[in-house]
Amino acid sequence: MSFITDPLVYYPISGILWFWHKIFAFLGGLLPWVNNADSNGIIWALSVIFLVVTLRIMLFWPAAKQIRFSRKMQEMQPRMKELQKRYKNDREKLAVETRKLQKSEGFNPLLGCLPMFIQIPVFLGLFHVLRSFNRMGTQFNALGMTAEETRNTGNYVFSADEVQSFLDARLFGAPLSSFISQPVEQFQAFVEPGAMLDFARWNILLVAIPLMVVSAVTTHLNARVSLSHQSPQAAANPQAKIMNQLMLWAFPIGILVTGAFWPMAILVYMVTNNLWTLAQQYYLYEKMAKEDDAAALQRREEQKSLAPKVGVKPVKAKNARPAGSALGSASRAQEGATSTIDVETDVASAADGEATPAGAASTPGAKPRPGQKPHAPGGQRSRPAQKASGSKPKSKKKKKKR
């Protein structure tokens, strides 16, 4: 795997660290109170810090995508459960409906997992590069070199002289590549061959323990901030409860326990990375909350614009009539025309009746004339005939009583 990890992970990471070390060493050389800037522990610590900052800036977009992925997954969880309940006996239909839901919501599970896949090799590569400055022993795949071999072996982009400057660097009296549980014989890698040690284990403890505590506390705070934005449905899941407790307590305690095996530079990396994560989470969650508020405000404004105003009657368009109204009007017009024809027919029939004597009976079996209604045999018209002129009878006026 070295033919993949070396050019893609280890050399780029060591190159970024080398770049920042050259920048800070140059700036430190301009300061009169900085002696031997290339081997100064503060300068090397700043180089590690800015290496972390550079990598986290590069991973900012994937981290933001991962947070949005988690939020979208929580929003979709109720509908996913509804689909699982509806198609619990049809796995094929459930898979099809799940893909439809994900497509409609713009949800891509592979894209959500991509940030995690990117960050894991970066972290492992950073750990490997910082650990490879001291290749003594066999911990963490070290090569088991002697002190002299370690000081004369390069570390990817770094030459052997630059490796020596890192091994000679002291952060408040402790070597950056040392760790609490490191055997005493490996301390010889931090001094020139045959020279006396200029530090003791208590120097490492004084620097490493505060870094371990800060790293554990910031890990706990990051977990608490992340879980505070978890939905109640997700938090109620039994598996999620176990994972939440691990994030809140097991991981921070694990840092305190395993921190004794981590080189000082790794602890500096952990503190910087956790502080960056804390600030990044606060920024992203605040930004997403503002986006949600703006979207909710826009929806309210749209609903308000569509609602009728107080005290104002809704205005109906005069010319714009729905299709149903037009059809209804047409049917009513047709009915009116039919009733008009019936009235005219009755009037014509009445006129014809005046021409015939009132007491005359109609001839049985005779056909009615055009426009005349048929009558029962031997029957007479019950409706009195009206004058063709259409004049109305005069109504009698009632006298008002005084």
Contacts in CASP RR format, 6 or more apart in sequence:
PFRMAT RR
TARGET T0000
AUTHOR 0000-0000-0000
METHOD contacts of the structure
MODEL  1
MSFITDPLVYYPISGILWFWHKIFAFLGGLLPWVNNADSNGIIWALSVIF
LVVTLRIMLFWPAAKQIRFSRKMQEMQPRMKELQKRYKNDREKLAVETRK
LQKSEGFNPLLGCLPMFIQIPVFLGLFHVLRSFNRMGTQFNALGMTAEET
RNTGNYVFSADEVQSFLDARLFGAPLSSFISQPVEQFQAFVEPGAMLDFA
RWNILLVAIPLMVVSAVTTHLNARVSLSHQSPQAAANPQAKIMNQLMLWA
FPIGILVTGAFWPMAILVYMVTNNLWTLAQQYYLYEKMAKEDDAAALQRR
EEQKSLAPKVGVKPVKAKNARPAGSALGSASRAQEGATSTIDVETDVASA
ADGEATPAGAASTPGAKPRPGQKPHAPGGQRSRPAQKASGSKPKSKKKKK
KR
5 121 0 8 1.000
5 125 0 8 1.000
6 156 0 8 1.000
8 121 0 8 1.000
9 121 0 8 1.000
9 122 0 8 1.000
9 124 0 8 1.000
9 125 0 8 1.000
10 125 0 8 1.000
10 128 0 8 1.000
10 129 0 8 1.000
10 156 0 8 1.000
11 156 0 8 1.000
11 157 0 8 1.000
13 51 0 8 1.000
13 55 0 8 1.000
13 122 0 8 1.000
13 125 0 8 1.000
13 126 0 8 1.000
13 129 0 8 1.000
14 129 0 8 1.000
14 155 0 8 1.000
14 156 0 8 1.000
14 157 0 8 1.000
14 158 0 8 1.000
15 156 0 8 1.000
15 157 0 8 1.000
16 51 0 8 1.000
16 54 0 8 1.000
16 55 0 8 1.000
17 47 0 8 1.000
17 48 0 8 1.000
17 51 0 8 1.000
17 129 0 8 1.000
17 157 0 8 1.000
18 157 0 8 1.000
18 158 0 8 1.000
18 162 0 8 1.000
20 46 0 8 1.000
20 47 0 8 1.000
20 50 0 8 1.000
20 51 0 8 1.000
20 54 0 8 1.000
21 43 0 8 1.000
21 44 0 8 1.000
21 47 0 8 1.000
21 162 0 8 1.000
24 37 0 8 1.000
24 43 0 8 1.000
24 46 0 8 1.000
24 47 0 8 1.000
24 50 0 8 1.000
25 37 0 8 1.000
25 38 0 8 1.000
25 40 0 8 1.000
25 43 0 8 1.000
26 37 0 8 1.000
28 34 0 8 1.000
28 37 0 8 1.000
28 40 0 8 1.000
28 43 0 8 1.000
29 37 0 8 1.000
31 37 0 8 1.000
34 40 0 8 1.000
34 43 0 8 1.000
37 43 0 8 1.000
38 162 0 8 1.000
38 165 0 8 1.000
39 165 0 8 1.000
39 166 0 8 1.000
39 168 0 8 1.000
39 169 0 8 1.000
40 169 0 8 1.000
41 169 0 8 1.000
41 170 0 8 1.000
41 171 0 8 1.000
41 176 0 8 1.000
42 171 0 8 1.000
43 169 0 8 1.000
44 166 0 8 1.000
44 169 0 8 1.000
44 171 0 8 1.000
44 176 0 8 1.000
44 265 0 8 1.000
45 171 0 8 1.000
45 176 0 8 1.000
45 265 0 8 1.000
45 268 0 8 1.000
48 130 0 8 1.000
48 176 0 8 1.000
48 265 0 8 1.000
48 268 0 8 1.000
48 269 0 8 1.000
48 272 0 8 1.000
49 268 0 8 1.000
49 272 0 8 1.000
51 126 0 8 1.000
51 269 0 8 1.000
52 126 0 8 1.000
52 269 0 8 1.000
52 272 0 8 1.000
52 273 0 8 1.000
52 276 0 8 1.000
53 272 0 8 1.000
53 276 0 8 1.000
55 122 0 8 1.000
55 126 0 8 1.000
56 63 0 8 1.000
56 273 0 8 1.000
56 276 0 8 1.000
56 277 0 8 1.000
56 280 0 8 1.000
59 115 0 8 1.000
59 118 0 8 1.000
59 119 0 8 1.000
59 122 0 8 1.000
60 280 0 8 1.000
62 114 0 8 1.000
62 115 0 8 1.000
62 118 0 8 1.000
62 119 0 8 1.000
63 115 0 8 1.000
63 119 0 8 1.000
63 280 0 8 1.000
63 284 0 8 1.000
64 284 0 8 1.000
65 111 0 8 1.000
65 112 0 8 1.000
65 114 0 8 1.000
65 115 0 8 1.000
66 112 0 8 1.000
66 115 0 8 1.000
66 116 0 8 1.000
67 281 0 8 1.000
67 284 0 8 1.000
67 285 0 8 1.000
67 288 0 8 1.000
68 288 0 8 1.000
69 107 0 8 1.000
69 111 0 8 1.000
69 112 0 8 1.000
69 115 0 8 1.000
71 229 0 8 1.000
71 288 0 8 1.000
72 105 0 8 1.000
72 106 0 8 1.000
72 107 0 8 1.000
73 107 0 8 1.000
74 230 0 8 1.000
74 231 0 8 1.000
74 233 0 8 1.000
74 234 0 8 1.000
75 231 0 8 1.000
76 101 0 8 1.000
76 102 0 8 1.000
76 105 0 8 1.000
76 107 0 8 1.000
77 231 0 8 1.000
77 233 0 8 1.000
77 234 0 8 1.000
78 233 0 8 1.000
79 101 0 8 1.000
80 98 0 8 1.000
80 101 0 8 1.000
83 94 0 8 1.000
83 97 0 8 1.000
83 98 0 8 1.000
83 101 0 8 1.000
84 94 0 8 1.000
87 93 0 8 1.000
87 94 0 8 1.000
87 97 0 8 1.000
88 94 0 8 1.000
101 107 0 8 1.000
102 108 0 8 1.000
102 109 0 8 1.000
126 269 0 8 1.000
127 140 0 8 1.000
127 266 0 8 1.000
127 269 0 8 1.000
128 140 0 8 1.000
128 141 0 8 1.000
129 155 0 8 1.000
129 156 0 8 1.000
130 177 0 8 1.000
130 263 0 8 1.000
130 265 0 8 1.000
130 266 0 8 1.000
130 269 0 8 1.000
131 140 0 8 1.000
131 142 0 8 1.000
131 263 0 8 1.000
131 266 0 8 1.000
132 155 0 8 1.000
132 156 0 8 1.000
133 155 0 8 1.000
133 158 0 8 1.000
133 163 0 8 1.000
133 166 0 8 1.000
133 167 0 8 1.000
133 176 0 8 1.000
133 177 0 8 1.000
133 265 0 8 1.000
134 142 0 8 1.000
134 150 0 8 1.000
134 167 0 8 1.000
134 177 0 8 1.000
134 178 0 8 1.000
134 186 0 8 1.000
134 189 0 8 1.000
134 190 0 8 1.000
134 263 0 8 1.000
135 142 0 8 1.000
135 143 0 8 1.000
135 144 0 8 1.000
135 145 0 8 1.000
135 149 0 8 1.000
135 150 0 8 1.000
135 153 0 8 1.000
136 142 0 8 1.000
136 144 0 8 1.000
136 145 0 8 1.000
136 146 0 8 1.000
136 147 0 8 1.000
136 150 0 8 1.000
136 186 0 8 1.000
136 189 0 8 1.000
137 144 0 8 1.000
137 145 0 8 1.000
137 183 0 8 1.000
137 186 0 8 1.000
138 144 0 8 1.000
139 261 0 8 1.000
145 153 0 8 1.000
147 186 0 8 1.000
147 188 0 8 1.000
147 189 0 8 1.000
147 193 0 8 1.000
148 193 0 8 1.000
150 163 0 8 1.000
150 167 0 8 1.000
150 189 0 8 1.000
151 160 0 8 1.000
151 163 0 8 1.000
151 164 0 8 1.000
151 167 0 8 1.000
151 189 0 8 1.000
151 193 0 8 1.000
152 160 0 8 1.000
153 160 0 8 1.000
153 163 0 8 1.000
154 160 0 8 1.000
154 162 0 8 1.000
154 163 0 8 1.000
155 162 0 8 1.000
155 163 0 8 1.000
155 166 0 8 1.000
158 166 0 8 1.000
166 176 0 8 1.000
166 177 0 8 1.000
167 175 0 8 1.000
167 177 0 8 1.000
167 189 0 8 1.000
167 190 0 8 1.000
168 175 0 8 1.000
168 190 0 8 1.000
168 191 0 8 1.000
169 175 0 8 1.000
169 176 0 8 1.000
170 176 0 8 1.000
170 198 0 8 1.000
170 199 0 8 1.000
171 207 0 8 1.000
171 264 0 8 1.000
171 268 0 8 1.000
172 203 0 8 1.000
172 206 0 8 1.000
172 207 0 8 1.000
173 199 0 8 1.000
173 203 0 8 1.000
173 207 0 8 1.000
174 199 0 8 1.000
174 203 0 8 1.000
174 204 0 8 1.000
174 206 0 8 1.000
174 207 0 8 1.000
174 208 0 8 1.000
174 264 0 8 1.000
175 190 0 8 1.000
175 199 0 8 1.000
175 204 0 8 1.000
175 264 0 8 1.000
176 263 0 8 1.000
176 264 0 8 1.000
176 265 0 8 1.000
176 268 0 8 1.000
177 189 0 8 1.000
177 190 0 8 1.000
177 263 0 8 1.000
177 264 0 8 1.000
177 265 0 8 1.000
178 187 0 8 1.000
178 190 0 8 1.000
178 199 0 8 1.000
178 204 0 8 1.000
178 263 0 8 1.000
178 264 0 8 1.000
179 204 0 8 1.000
179 208 0 8 1.000
179 259 0 8 1.000
179 260 0 8 1.000
179 261 0 8 1.000
179 262 0 8 1.000
179 263 0 8 1.000
179 264 0 8 1.000
180 201 0 8 1.000
180 204 0 8 1.000
180 205 0 8 1.000
180 208 0 8 1.000
180 259 0 8 1.000
180 260 0 8 1.000
180 261 0 8 1.000
181 260 0 8 1.000
181 261 0 8 1.000
182 204 0 8 1.000
184 201 0 8 1.000
187 197 0 8 1.000
187 199 0 8 1.000
188 194 0 8 1.000
188 197 0 8 1.000
190 197 0 8 1.000
190 199 0 8 1.000
191 197 0 8 1.000
191 198 0 8 1.000
204 264 0 8 1.000
207 264 0 8 1.000
208 259 0 8 1.000
208 260 0 8 1.000
208 264 0 8 1.000
208 267 0 8 1.000
211 264 0 8 1.000
211 267 0 8 1.000
211 268 0 8 1.000
211 270 0 8 1.000
211 271 0 8 1.000
212 255 0 8 1.000
212 256 0 8 1.000
212 259 0 8 1.000
212 267 0 8 1.000
213 256 0 8 1.000
214 271 0 8 1.000
214 274 0 8 1.000
215 255 0 8 1.000
215 267 0 8 1.000
215 270 0 8 1.000
215 271 0 8 1.000
215 274 0 8 1.000
216 252 0 8 1.000
216 253 0 8 1.000
216 254 0 8 1.000
216 255 0 8 1.000
216 256 0 8 1.000
217 252 0 8 1.000
218 271 0 8 1.000
218 274 0 8 1.000
218 275 0 8 1.000
218 277 0 8 1.000
218 278 0 8 1.000
219 251 0 8 1.000
219 252 0 8 1.000
219 255 0 8 1.000
219 274 0 8 1.000
220 248 0 8 1.000
220 249 0 8 1.000
220 251 0 8 1.000
220 252 0 8 1.000
221 274 0 8 1.000
221 278 0 8 1.000
222 274 0 8 1.000
222 277 0 8 1.000
222 278 0 8 1.000
222 281 0 8 1.000
223 244 0 8 1.000
223 247 0 8 1.000
223 248 0 8 1.000
223 251 0 8 1.000
223 252 0 8 1.000
224 248 0 8 1.000
225 278 0 8 1.000
225 281 0 8 1.000
225 282 0 8 1.000
225 285 0 8 1.000
226 247 0 8 1.000
226 281 0 8 1.000
227 235 0 8 1.000
227 244 0 8 1.000
227 247 0 8 1.000
227 248 0 8 1.000
229 285 0 8 1.000
230 240 0 8 1.000
230 244 0 8 1.000
234 240 0 8 1.000
235 241 0 8 1.000
235 244 0 8 1.000
255 270 0 8 1.000
259 267 0 8 1.000
262 270 0 8 1.000
308 314 0 8 1.000
321 329 0 8 1.000
345 371 0 8 1.000
345 373 0 8 1.000
346 373 0 8 1.000
347 386 0 8 1.000
347 388 0 8 1.000
347 390 0 8 1.000
348 371 0 8 1.000
348 372 0 8 1.000
349 371 0 8 1.000
349 372 0 8 1.000
349 373 0 8 1.000
350 383 0 8 1.000
350 385 0 8 1.000
350 386 0 8 1.000
350 388 0 8 1.000
351 385 0 8 1.000
351 388 0 8 1.000
352 369 0 8 1.000
352 372 0 8 1.000
353 381 0 8 1.000
353 385 0 8 1.000
354 385 0 8 1.000
354 387 0 8 1.000
354 388 0 8 1.000
359 380 0 8 1.000
361 378 0 8 1.000
361 379 0 8 1.000
361 380 0 8 1.000
362 375 0 8 1.000
362 377 0 8 1.000
362 378 0 8 1.000
362 379 0 8 1.000
364 377 0 8 1.000
364 378 0 8 1.000
365 377 0 8 1.000
368 374 0 8 1.000
368 375 0 8 1.000
375 381 0 8 1.000
END
